[in-house]
Amino acid sequence: MTAPMAPASRAETPLWRNRDFALLWSGQVVSTLGARISATAMPLLVLALTGSPADAGLVGAAATLPYLIGHLPAGPLVDRWDRRRILLVSEAAAALTLATVPIALWLGVLTVAHLAVAAFVHGLCFVFFGLAEAAALPVIVPAGQLHTAIARNEVRTRGAALAGGPLGGLLFGLDRALPFVVEVLSYAAASVALLFLRRDLRAGTPEPPEPLWRAALTGLRWIWRHPLIRAAVLLIAVSNLVFQAIILVLVVRARDGGASAAETGLMLGLYSGGGMLGAFAAEWLHRYVTPRATIIGVNWVWAALLPLYLVTDAPLWLGAIGAATAFAGPLWNVVIVGYFALLVPNHLQGRVTSASKTLSWGAMPLGSLAGGVLLSAVGAGGAIVALAGVMLVTAVAATASPAVRGGAGATTG
């Protein structure tokens, strides 16, 4: 049997009165803010140490490599272990790992290899935390409020990114170690909030243990049997690759245009601000759009906007164009991820979510590497042309896909 879902009688209770959701959400506001601060500072730190975009791309790839190799084995473990404990251990391990960066910087022994290892471990903690949180959400929140909860999580993530970009640039300008100190403190605060969760988050499945590789394949098989989900996962994998590369391209393009660290942070903050506005809009819009329309429409919005990066290297304008691209992302997450979460049985949440993220997020390290290689080979302008071309092909593929055109046509609200 599966773990009990949140009782239907609580469906009419306002989401903010759901104690466990409020604790998890508020703790992650602080934690995500710290993560976004250090994410802004990390490429700036690498560029300050070596001046090499390729090195920055390498560290970015290390941070996202766990998305490719960590999700499949982590998914079955999330379904077997106590998810509350996974949340706590992930936060603590991430804090300890990131604490080594300012210490090494103060001692004058920080290297690109050290940053790459720290970024990898941090990314692995993020994988476990994300899977455990996704599996816990349907237990904490009634089914009728699940899309709203996902939208609130989008607001949380995008809002933290909005503040984290400028703060990361500002703190880095004051002291290169300061952004990472702030992130360590944010993880500590989030861990305290997790200690007060009451609900049992374990899957509660009496299935006999099976080999990890076989359990991981369970999630892949589930995705393969659902054509619309399969198409959505593969399409978002390509766009994730593109946007992972675009972030590094924008940082380098702004730097080449003479932007300071604070101006670069402001640019990334504007980018994230569009995502936060999109998250607020998605909480309302998801009731009126279908998964099929979302997949096709969002891809065409991105394909139309990416070429605009060619017309300027001014941080404010780059940030404004990024804000427009980011506005569409939350609608995809709320509609598709919500549709996905309602379809998947809770005792399979970890395995299926890990399989989907292996495919969709696994493209991110390739995006970081591609961004660094393209920047070194053809510069920021050439990289934008190449990435915009990939996005155009993706939009055409989404429109032509029989799985998308014949997929779910009902609204999600």
SVG drawing of the C-alpha trace seen along z (x, -y; Angstrom):
<svg xmlns="http://www.w3.org/2000/svg" viewBox="-14 -49 62 58">
<polyline fill="none" stroke="black" stroke-width="0.4" points="0.0,0.0 1.1,-3.6 1.7,-6.2 -1.4,-8.0 -2.2,-11.2 -3.1,-14.3 -6.8,-13.8 -9.4,-15.2 -11.1,-17.0 -8.1,-19.3 -8.7,-20.4 -10.6,-23.5 -8.0,-24.6 -5.9,-27.5 -2.5,-26.3 -0.7,-28.7 -2.4,-27.0 -0.9,-23.7 1.9,-23.7 4.2,-21.3 4.0,-22.9 4.6,-26.4 7.7,-25.1 9.1,-23.4 8.3,-26.4 9.7,-29.0 12.9,-27.1 13.5,-26.6 13.0,-30.3 16.1,-31.0 18.1,-28.0 17.3,-28.8 18.3,-32.4 21.6,-31.3 22.1,-28.9 21.2,-31.6 23.7,-34.0 26.5,-31.4 25.4,-30.4 25.9,-34.0 29.2,-34.2 30.7,-30.9 31.3,-31.8 32.5,-35.2 35.0,-33.5 36.3,-31.2 36.7,-34.0 38.5,-36.0 40.8,-33.1 41.7,-32.1 40.0,-34.4 38.9,-31.4 35.3,-30.8 36.2,-27.2 37.1,-26.8 33.8,-28.4 32.0,-26.0 33.9,-23.1 32.8,-24.1 29.2,-24.6 29.3,-21.2 30.5,-19.7 27.7,-21.3 25.1,-19.8 26.8,-16.4 24.8,-14.8 21.6,-15.6 22.9,-13.1 24.5,-10.4 22.8,-10.9 19.1,-10.9 18.6,-7.3 20.3,-5.7 18.9,-8.4 15.2,-7.8 14.9,-4.2 16.6,-5.3 14.2,-8.2 11.4,-5.6 13.1,-3.3 14.5,-5.7 12.9,-8.2 12.4,-11.3 12.5,-13.7 15.9,-12.4 17.1,-12.7 16.0,-16.4 17.9,-17.0 21.1,-15.2 21.1,-16.8 21.0,-20.3 23.7,-19.5 26.1,-17.9 25.6,-20.9 26.5,-23.3 29.6,-21.5 30.8,-21.2 30.3,-24.9 32.0,-25.9 35.3,-24.6 35.2,-27.2 35.7,-30.4 38.1,-28.5 40.3,-27.6 40.0,-31.1 41.1,-32.7 44.1,-30.3 45.1,-31.1 44.8,-27.5 41.6,-27.6 41.8,-25.9 39.4,-25.2 39.6,-21.5 38.4,-22.3 35.5,-24.4 34.6,-21.6 34.5,-19.0 32.6,-21.3 30.1,-22.1 29.6,-18.4 28.9,-17.4 26.6,-20.4 24.8,-19.3 24.4,-15.7 22.9,-17.0 20.5,-19.1 19.5,-15.9 18.6,-14.0 16.8,-17.0 14.8,-17.7 13.6,-14.2 12.7,-13.9 10.8,-17.1 8.9,-16.2 7.9,-12.9 6.9,-14.5 4.7,-17.2 1.8,-15.0 1.8,-13.6 1.9,-17.0 -0.6,-18.8 -4.1,-17.6 -4.5,-16.6 -6.8,-19.6 -4.1,-22.0 -1.1,-20.3 -0.9,-22.6 -1.1,-25.6 1.6,-24.3 3.9,-23.7 3.1,-27.3 4.1,-28.6 7.3,-26.6 7.9,-28.3 7.4,-31.7 9.8,-30.7 12.5,-29.6 12.1,-32.5 11.9,-35.1 15.1,-33.8 16.8,-33.9 15.5,-37.5 17.1,-38.6 20.0,-36.2 21.5,-37.5 22.0,-41.1 23.0,-40.0 25.5,-37.5 27.1,-40.2 27.1,-42.7 28.5,-40.4 31.2,-39.1 32.2,-42.7 32.6,-43.2 34.5,-40.0 34.9,-36.9 34.2,-34.6 31.1,-36.3 28.5,-34.8 29.5,-31.3 29.5,-32.1 25.9,-33.4 24.9,-30.2 26.3,-28.0 24.2,-30.0 21.1,-29.7 21.4,-25.9 21.7,-25.9 18.5,-27.9 16.6,-25.7 17.7,-22.6 16.2,-24.0 12.8,-24.4 12.9,-20.8 13.3,-19.6 9.8,-20.7 8.0,-18.8 5.4,-16.5 4.0,-14.4 5.4,-10.9 7.0,-11.4 8.0,-7.7 6.6,-6.0 5.2,-3.2 5.5,-0.6 5.9,3.0 7.6,4.0 10.6,6.3 14.0,4.7 15.2,5.1 18.6,4.3 19.1,0.6 19.5,0.8 16.2,2.6 14.4,0.2 15.8,-2.7 14.5,-1.2 11.0,-1.1 10.8,-4.9 12.1,-4.9 9.5,-2.2 6.7,-4.3 7.8,-7.4 8.1,-5.3 4.5,-4.1 3.1,-7.7 3.8,-9.3 3.0,-12.9 5.2,-12.7 8.0,-11.1 7.8,-13.8 7.7,-16.6 10.8,-15.2 12.8,-14.9 11.9,-18.4 12.7,-20.1 16.0,-18.3 17.0,-20.2 15.8,-23.5 17.6,-22.9 20.8,-22.4 20.2,-25.6 19.4,-27.7 22.2,-26.3 24.6,-27.4 22.9,-30.8 23.5,-31.8 27.3,-31.5 27.1,-33.2 25.2,-36.2 27.7,-36.5 30.6,-36.6 28.8,-38.9 28.1,-41.3 31.7,-41.1 33.0,-41.7 30.8,-44.8 32.4,-46.2 29.8,-45.2 30.9,-45.0 30.1,-42.1 27.2,-44.1 25.8,-44.9 26.1,-41.2 24.3,-40.3 21.6,-42.8 21.3,-41.3 20.7,-37.9 18.3,-39.3 16.2,-40.8 16.3,-37.5 15.0,-35.8 12.4,-38.6 10.7,-37.5 10.5,-34.0 8.9,-35.2 6.3,-37.1 5.7,-34.1 5.3,-32.0 2.5,-34.3 0.9,-34.2 1.1,-30.4 -0.8,-30.0 -3.8,-31.5 -3.0,-30.5 -2.6,-26.7 -6.4,-26.4 -6.9,-27.6 -4.2,-25.9 -3.7,-22.3 -0.4,-20.4 -0.4,-20.2 -0.8,-23.9 1.8,-24.6 4.5,-22.4 4.1,-23.9 3.5,-27.5 6.4,-27.8 8.9,-26.4 7.9,-28.9 8.1,-31.8 11.7,-30.7 12.6,-30.3 11.4,-33.8 13.1,-35.5 16.7,-34.0 17.9,-35.8 17.2,-39.1 20.3,-38.6 22.3,-39.5 21.2,-43.1 22.8,-44.2 25.6,-43.6 24.1,-46.0 23.4,-44.2 20.0,-45.8 18.8,-44.8 20.2,-41.3 18.4,-41.0 15.2,-42.3 15.3,-39.8 16.1,-37.0 13.1,-38.1 10.9,-37.5 12.3,-34.0 12.0,-33.2 8.4,-34.3 7.3,-31.3 9.2,-28.7 7.0,-28.5 3.9,-27.8 5.6,-24.7 6.6,-23.6 3.2,-24.1 1.2,-22.5 3.5,-19.7 5.0,-18.8 1.6,-19.1 0.1,-16.8 3.0,-14.4 2.7,-14.4 -1.0,-13.6 -0.4,-10.6 2.4,-9.0 1.6,-6.7 3.3,-8.0 5.3,-4.9 6.8,-5.4 7.4,-9.1 11.1,-8.9 11.9,-6.5 9.7,-8.2 10.8,-11.7 14.5,-10.6 14.1,-9.0 12.5,-12.2 15.2,-14.4 18.0,-12.1 16.7,-12.7 15.7,-16.4 18.2,-17.8 21.0,-15.4 21.4,-17.7 22.6,-20.6 26.2,-19.6 26.4,-19.2 25.0,-22.8 27.6,-24.1 30.4,-22.5 28.8,-23.6 28.6,-27.1 32.3,-27.2 33.3,-25.5 31.2,-27.8 32.4,-30.9 36.0,-29.9 35.5,-28.9 33.1,-31.6 32.5,-34.1 29.3,-35.2 27.6,-36.3 28.3,-33.0 27.2,-31.0 23.9,-32.9 23.3,-32.1 24.0,-28.4 21.8,-28.1 18.9,-30.0 19.1,-27.6 18.8,-24.6 15.8,-26.2 14.1,-26.8 14.5,-23.2 13.1,-22.2 10.0,-24.3 9.4,-22.8 9.8,-19.3 7.3,-20.1 4.7,-21.3 5.2,-18.2 5.3,-15.6 2.4,-13.1 2.7,-12.5 2.2,-16.1 -0.5,-16.8 -2.4,-13.7 -1.7,-14.3 -3.7,-15.6 -6.1,-18.3 -7.9,-19.0 -6.9,-21.9 -5.2,-21.1 -7.3,-23.1"/>
</svg>
